[in-house]
Amino acid sequence: MIEHNGKLYSSRIEVTLDYLGGKWKTVILYFLSKKITRFSELERDIAGITHKMLSQQLRELERDGLIKRTVYAQVPPKVEYSLTELGESLIPILNSMCFWAGDKLGIE
């Protein structure tokens, strides 16, 4: 058994999936790996995600230390999301997933 952040896991892959699990987290991380992005841009770029789900997933990614939320004191308020160093460490994995889809599934 592995203990991490107060939770028990049976393997390291289970820990990884706890961070990246679900339909949207890897997609959000992929878009954030390309550039610092605002909420509305992510909502527009990610087909099929709801406002509520995007908000929830961003909060979880921030809680887990994979993304950073920067709020600018201006009117109207401006909020940007970017990868943290921990989040950036996932870029090679995300790129491998994209390569696999292109190479093995023929998707461009």
C-alpha positions in Angstrom: 0.0 0.0 0.0 1.1 3.6 -0.8 0.0 6.5 1.3 -0.1 9.9 -0.4 -1.8 13.1 0.9 -3.7 11.1 3.5 -5.1 8.6 1.0 -4.2 4.9 0.5 -3.4 3.6 -2.9 -2.5 0.1 -4.2 -0.1 1.3 -6.8 1.7 4.4 -8.3 -0.6 4.3 -11.3 -3.6 4.7 -9.1 -2.0 7.9 -7.6 -1.4 9.2 -11.1 -4.9 8.5 -12.2 -6.3 10.2 -9.1 -4.5 13.4 -10.3 -5.4 13.0 -14.0 -8.6 10.9 -13.9 -11.8 11.8 -15.6 -12.6 13.0 -19.0 -11.5 16.6 -18.8 -8.3 17.0 -16.7 -5.9 15.8 -19.4 -7.6 17.9 -22.0 -7.4 21.0 -19.8 -3.7 20.4 -19.1 -3.1 19.9 -22.8 -4.6 23.3 -23.6 -2.7 25.0 -20.8 0.5 23.4 -22.0 0.2 25.5 -25.1 -0.3 28.9 -23.4 -1.6 30.8 -20.4 -5.3 30.8 -20.8 -8.4 32.5 -19.5 -11.5 30.6 -18.4 -13.6 31.7 -21.4 -10.9 30.6 -23.8 -10.8 27.1 -22.2 -14.6 26.9 -22.3 -14.6 27.9 -26.0 -11.7 25.5 -27.0 -12.9 22.4 -25.2 -15.9 21.0 -27.1 -18.6 19.6 -24.9 -17.4 20.7 -21.5 -19.9 22.6 -19.3 -19.2 25.8 -17.4 -19.8 23.9 -14.1 -17.5 21.0 -15.0 -14.7 23.3 -16.2 -14.9 25.2 -13.0 -14.8 22.1 -10.9 -11.9 20.5 -12.8 -9.9 23.7 -12.6 -10.4 23.8 -8.9 -9.3 20.2 -8.5 -6.2 20.8 -10.7 -5.3 23.9 -8.7 -5.8 22.0 -5.4 -3.5 19.2 -6.6 -0.8 21.7 -7.5 -0.9 21.1 -11.3 -2.2 24.5 -12.3 -1.9 28.1 -11.0 -4.8 30.6 -11.0 -3.7 34.2 -11.2 -6.3 36.9 -10.5 -5.5 40.5 -11.7 -7.0 43.4 -9.7 -8.8 45.2 -12.4 -12.3 46.0 -13.6 -13.6 43.8 -15.1 -11.8 41.0 -13.2 -9.2 39.1 -15.1 -8.2 35.5 -14.2 -5.6 33.4 -16.0 -4.7 29.8 -15.7 -1.2 28.3 -16.3 0.7 25.1 -15.5 2.8 24.9 -12.4 6.2 23.2 -12.4 4.5 20.0 -11.4 2.0 20.5 -14.2 4.7 21.1 -16.7 6.3 17.8 -15.8 3.3 16.2 -17.4 3.9 17.7 -20.8 6.0 14.8 -22.1 3.2 12.4 -21.1 0.5 14.5 -22.8 2.7 14.7 -25.9 3.1 10.9 -25.9 -0.6 10.5 -25.7 -1.1 12.8 -28.7 1.7 10.9 -30.6 0.0 7.6 -29.8 -3.3 8.8 -31.2 -1.6 10.0 -34.4 0.7 7.1 -34.8 -1.5 4.2 -33.8 -5.0 5.5 -34.6 -4.1 7.6 -37.6 -5.6 10.8 -36.1 -4.0 14.1 -37.1 
